């Protein structure tokens, strides 16, 4: 397996999505507000093929999907919407490559994880892929092959960047807890056991690792299964800090001790009545780390993000949210530098 570069620490990044329909503007904002750790933005306001799921399905190899009234469905051949997703992704990569000339250092990209896709995409005859062991394996493995191609393409376009993969799994807790509704709406799909959940994530993680890219699992839901994430081989987890309950503190404290990457969502994804000041955000992160039983200075080892994607934000708030997040992360990093001097 290729050696992996370390995950960045003490910096800020975005979760993925940005508002509006202008990809070039989204790239400019990300590169301007997150110079230490930018990401390849998603702009789902254009259409469903540009959403987190649609964009990810553009990577499928030897599997086809189309967009039906009930959502994405596996089909016998690529439909118009899948071709549209492939075209939009290619355009986005061209735009990013043009604006990111000379970019060096960490660069993040996002892709929908195997369990979120299995809970979203339907089989040809209806109901979710989640209900079919063979179909969900086939979908995840097709995505893993396409992901490898995607990583090689992005590295060719931005050769001096240290790529980091974010696997988006908002549905993972619901999959494990048997909370995904069936097509009828009257039942729930059976839960997936932990070993199978780990295996599905590992296909992505290993595909990325084979390209020298470390992976982080993002989940902005409550009850993030930290054990599943760590066992998958991922190097870190990205969560909404406000959803970490006290019973989970020991797990996060142990992860920090083990050098596991912890990315905390700390700034709202839509504009609050009173925007938080960056120093207040930094103080809240220090208190959380202290509540875990660590010295608050160890907050400098974290990566800060908004609580989730910014697709639902106004353009003004999306820019401000990233600026607040960046400033708070730099405050924590600077404090660590003072402590070490």
Order of alpha helices (4+ residues) and beta strands (2+ residues): alpha-beta-alpha-beta-beta-alpha-beta-alpha-alpha-beta-alpha-alpha-beta-alpha-beta-alpha-beta-alpha-beta-alpha
